[in-house]
Amino acid sequence: MADWDEIKRLAADFQKAQLSTGLQRLSERNCIEIVRLLIEKGLIDVIYTNDGKEYLTQDHLKQEVKDELYVRGGRVNLIELARVLNVDFGKIEYTAKRLVEKDPNLHLLLGQLIETSYLQRVASEINQKLVQYGEIHIGQLTTTYDLPTDFILNKIVLANLHKVIFAKQDPTNAHIFFTQSYIARNKAKIRGALAAITKPTPISVILNLTDVPARILYMSLNEMSSLGSVTVQSPAGQYIPHVYQRMQAQWVKDYFKQNGHIMYETVTKLGVSDVRSFVQAQLPDEKLVHLKNCIIGKRLIDQVKDSMDMCVTSNSYLDISTILPSSLSDDNIEEILTHILTPTIRKQTNVFGMVVLTVNFMDECVKGCLELVNEHAKRAVESGSYQKYIAEKSMKHQEVDHGVMEEEKADKREERRKKASSGKGGGGAQGRETKTKSTKKHARGTRGNVSDSDDGGEIQTNASNKKGGKDPHIELITAKEIAKVVEKTLEPEGLEMLAKDVANHYFPILSKQALVKAHELYEQSLQKNNQNRRQTHASIQEKLNTLYNDIRLYEKGLKLFPADVQGQLLKYLLKTFGTDACNELCLYVASECNLNTNFNAPLTTEQRTKIANDSGPEYRSHLQTLCKALSASETVEDFLDKTEKTMQACSMMLKKIDKKKDRNLILCHKHGLLEQLTNCTDPALVLHLAVLIIFTISTQTMLHASGRHVSAILAFLQTVLSTDDSKVFNNYHDLVLKLLSTESSTTEEAKANAEDITKQLGELTPVVKNIAGNFKKAGVTPVE
């Protein structure tokens, strides 16, 4: 105390010296030295400010800290305090710790000095928030007051609970506090919402509508279990009221009682997951049949059974859709039919969609098709399409036999090779194998028409597969034609939509009947053909003799022309009369060899070549030579020679040449031309006929030529025509050419020229006809 009194005395002297006059006042430097001396001697303990201009004692610094804490409302940051007091942070922190150790009402937390009064004020604010919102979370307070969670929970909330803060801690979450009125208010909301719900509702929807925290909702749901139940206590769960479950059960009972069935999908929409067990539990006394997507009662099954029995007994039909509810799908009806259709009923009925037709009823519907079968079979035989089918089938069998023979030859070569390489030891075994193959060969050989042998059938299939071709096929009747006939029968019953299905069902049966009928008609036609073949042979022979003589007579006329014109006339002659003769022979051979002769137009070169190649060996070479001669012959004699040989191969005789008949033929030909000329009005045809008539009269030979040869014939006739007649024909010929050239033009000038030429030709046509009609060969009398 003495030292302290001494310090006070010195301080008073120091202050007195400073207040004295200038002569007695100490300088600032002297003051600093004095303080330093005191500090060194340990007489005083002071703290420097940050700028070094001021000194503070420890007690004064403590007082400054307390004053600043009071000014700032009981909470101050040490960093801020060091800045305000202008003292080193370490000194401030040390002073704060000493204050906290001596005063239990102070707290040092996260660099902040907090007084108990501040905590009381925060507790009061928290209570006000609870009164306002009803609920508060420690995490929110942490953000608001910038204090640790545990500090707020333990030092503020729990320390003032039921004193300043009047709330209840959540038992499931210690960081949540709420008031009792808040809980009561939310429970009232929840109770009202649950009482109003009559169908399954997601928990998330209830939370959105009531705006109630999920934990309070789950807590309240457990207390209000009498109203309903929850699938899962999460927003993804559903609340199912008990009233809805009662409605589900009642709805299922009423629906089944009214309709006799119930769909899985319908019950699922009610919110039932295990439909089968739920329906069985609601209908314990009913005999239920569980289908793929619905449940039906035994009463409905019995009703369909009775209708089916009546249908079979009356040989009629049954539309299942008229008995069963319309809500059942086609798959449901098919499942019901599997329970109803016994093997006995299946044999007597056919099911098409939702309609069941008895076999007898269907047979009555297709009776009208029998006439159609006979008609189509007859048409196929008459048109030759069935004969073509038979021929292709025969050729297929020949190919199969050829393939089998090639296979046997290969097997034998393989056997010989093995024998040569294996020696005596393998001979016996190979001999036995050869014997077995010989037996198989015998089985193949006995297959003349149809073989029932398994080996033969296997060989035929393998050979067919090796060839890679399809078996010949002919369709005598189509399903569309059958449907048209059946539709007329089904239309009065209102079942025309089943015509196509019935037709497809009977198509294989009627096709087989048509083939059988066609074969019968084919057999009958073969017998008739054998009777008519002789007559046909004689008529074709007569026709070929006529064509042969015509070609021979026309040849004499064309030989009168120069070589270049002869070649043109020869080609035209072979193209017309030669082609007719070749066609007749080809058709005859095709008929004899049962080849296809169903051609809509005269034979083409390809058709004639095919017939020649497919004909029998006794006809093939001669017919092939004749077909080639038709386009390659340089003389008529060559073509006639090949025609004669082909006729001989067909057992046809050529008549001897009769010159008297030749003269009569030429005369008849001339009169025919004159008759055509009389009735002709076309200028080009008039010129053509006129020159042919004059040629025939002047040469006493016939000529077969086209319009393009008129110029050559007219040049030939210049020696037999008078000068005036020659001028008339030349002028007429020039006008015809001009007319033909102007017809292709569409200009007005060309049309005017055409009219002028036509007028001139009209004037000359009677003159030309008169010259041709009155022409006489020089040196021949009118009587001749």
Long-range contacts (C-beta under 8 A, 24 or more apart in sequence): 3-43, 6-43, 7-38, 7-43, 7-44, 47-87, 47-91, 49-86, 49-87, 50-86, 50-87, 50-88, 51-86, 54-86, 56-87, 58-95, 61-85, 61-87, 61-91, 61-92, 61-95, 62-95, 62-98, 62-99, 65-92, 65-95, 65-96, 65-99, 65-113, 66-99, 69-113, 69-115, 70-115, 73-118, 73-121, 74-114, 74-115, 74-116, 74-117, 74-118, 74-119, 74-121, 75-112, 75-113, 75-114, 75-115, 75-118, 76-112, 76-113, 77-111, 77-112, 78-111, 78-112, 78-113, 79-111, 81-113, 107-155, 109-147, 109-148, 109-151, 110-147, 110-148, 119-155, 119-156, 119-159, 119-160, 120-160, 120-164, 122-152, 122-156, 123-156, 123-157, 123-159, 123-160, 123-164, 123-165, 124-164, 126-156, 126-157, 126-165, 127-164, 127-165, 127-166, 127-167, 130-165, 130-166, 130-167, 130-177, 130-178, 130-179, 131-179, 133-182, 134-178, 134-179, 134-181, 134-182, 134-185, 135-176, 135-177, 135-178, 135-179, 135-182, 135-213, 136-167, 136-176, 136-177, 136-178, 137-175, 137-176, 138-175, 138-176, 138-177, 139-175, 149-175, 170-215, 172-215, 173-215, 183-216, 186-210, 186-212, 186-213, 186-216, 186-220, 187-216, 187-220, 187-223, 190-216, 190-217, 190-220, 190-221, 190-224, 191-220, 191-224, 191-227, 194-221, 194-224, 194-227, 194-228, 194-239, 194-241, 195-227, 197-228, 197-239, 197-241, 198-241, 198-243, 198-244, 198-247, 199-241, 199-244, 199-271, 200-238, 200-239, 200-240, 200-241, 200-244, 200-271, 201-238, 201-239, 202-235, 202-236, 202-237, 202-238, 202-239, 203-230, 203-233, 203-234, 203-235, 203-236, 203-237, 203-238, 203-239, 204-235, 204-236, 206-239, 207-235, 238-271, 240-271, 244-271, 248-272, 248-278, 249-282, 252-278, 252-279, 252-282, 252-283, 253-282, 253-283, 256-283, 256-286, 256-295, 256-297, 259-325, 259-327, 260-296, 260-297, 260-299, 260-300, 260-325, 261-294, 261-295, 261-296, 261-297, 261-300, 261-325, 261-327, 261-328, 262-294, 262-295, 263-293, 263-294, 263-327, 264-293, 264-294, 264-295, 265-293, 289-339, 291-332, 291-335, 291-336, 292-331, 292-332, 292-335, 293-329, 293-331, 293-332, 294-328, 294-332, 296-336, 300-324, 301-336, 301-339, 301-340, 304-336, 304-340, 305-340, 308-340, 308-341, 308-345, 308-349, 308-356, 311-349, 311-356, 311-358, 312-345, 312-348, 312-349, 312-358, 315-358, 315-360, 315-361, 316-358, 316-361, 317-355, 317-356, 317-357, 317-358, 317-361, 317-493, 317-495, 318-355, 318-356, 319-354, 319-355, 319-356, 320-354, 320-355, 320-356, 321-354, 330-354, 350-505, 352-498, 352-501, 352-502, 353-498, 353-501, 355-495, 355-498, 357-498, 357-502, 362-502, 362-505, 362-506, 364-489, 365-486, 365-489, 365-490, 365-502, 366-482, 366-485, 366-486, 366-502, 366-506, 366-510, 368-485, 368-486, 368-488, 368-489, 369-477, 369-482, 369-485, 369-486, 369-506, 369-510, 370-513, 372-477, 372-481, 372-482, 372-485, 373-476, 373-477, 373-510, 373-513, 373-514, 373-517, 374-517, 376-476, 376-477, 376-481, 376-514, 377-476, 377-514, 377-515, 377-517, 377-518, 377-520, 377-521, 378-517, 378-518, 378-521, 380-474, 380-476, 380-514, 380-518, 381-518, 381-521, 381-522, 381-525, 383-598, 384-596, 384-597, 384-598, 385-474, 385-598, 386-474, 386-476, 386-518, 386-519, 386-522, 387-522, 387-594, 387-596, 388-595, 388-596, 388-598, 389-472, 389-473, 389-474, 390-522, 390-594, 391-594, 391-595, 391-596, 392-472, 393-471, 393-472, 396-464, 396-469, 396-471, 396-472, 399-463, 399-467, 399-469, 400-460, 400-463, 400-464, 400-467, 401-444, 401-463, 403-463, 403-466, 403-467, 404-444, 404-459, 404-463, 407-463, 408-437, 408-441, 411-437, 474-515, 475-511, 476-511, 476-514, 476-515, 476-518, 477-507, 477-510, 477-511, 477-514, 478-507, 479-503, 479-504, 479-507, 482-506, 482-507, 482-510, 536-588, 536-591, 537-588, 537-651, 537-652, 540-584, 540-588, 540-652, 541-647, 541-652, 541-653, 543-584, 544-581, 544-584, 544-585, 544-643, 544-647, 544-652, 545-654, 545-655, 547-577, 547-580, 547-581, 547-584, 548-581, 548-640, 548-643, 548-644, 548-654, 549-655, 549-657, 549-662, 549-665, 550-577, 550-665, 550-702, 550-704, 551-577, 551-578, 551-581, 551-636, 551-639, 551-640, 552-636, 552-640, 552-657, 553-662, 553-665, 553-666, 553-701, 553-702, 554-636, 554-702, 554-703, 554-704, 555-636, 555-637, 556-701, 556-702, 557-695, 557-696, 557-699, 557-701, 557-702, 557-703, 557-704, 558-636, 558-703, 558-704, 558-705, 560-699, 560-701, 560-716, 561-712, 561-716, 565-709, 565-712, 568-709, 568-712, 569-703, 569-704, 569-705, 569-709, 570-633, 570-634, 570-635, 570-636, 572-704, 572-705, 572-706, 572-709, 573-636, 573-704, 574-630, 574-631, 574-633, 574-636, 574-639, 576-704, 577-704, 578-630, 578-633, 578-639, 579-630, 581-643, 582-608, 582-626, 582-627, 582-630, 582-643, 583-608, 585-623, 585-626, 585-643, 585-646, 585-647, 585-650, 586-611, 586-612, 586-623, 586-627, 587-611, 588-650, 589-615, 589-616, 589-619, 589-623, 589-650, 590-615, 592-616, 592-619, 592-650, 593-619, 605-631, 618-649, 619-646, 619-649, 619-650, 622-646, 622-649, 623-649, 665-702, 666-696, 666-700, 666-701, 666-702, 669-696, 669-702, 670-696, 670-697, 674-772, 674-773, 677-769, 677-772, 677-773, 678-769, 678-773, 681-765, 683-732, 683-735, 683-736, 683-739, 683-758, 683-761, 683-765, 684-736, 684-739, 684-740, 686-765, 686-768, 686-769, 687-729, 687-732, 687-733, 687-736, 687-768, 689-772, 690-729, 690-768, 690-769, 690-771, 690-772, 691-717, 691-729, 691-772, 693-772, 693-773, 693-775, 694-720, 694-721, 694-771, 694-772, 694-775, 697-775, 697-776, 697-777, 698-775, 698-777, 700-777, 720-777, 720-778, 725-771, 728-764, 728-767, 728-768, 728-771, 729-768, 729-771, 731-764, 732-761, 732-764, 732-765, 732-768, 735-760, 735-761, 735-764, 736-761
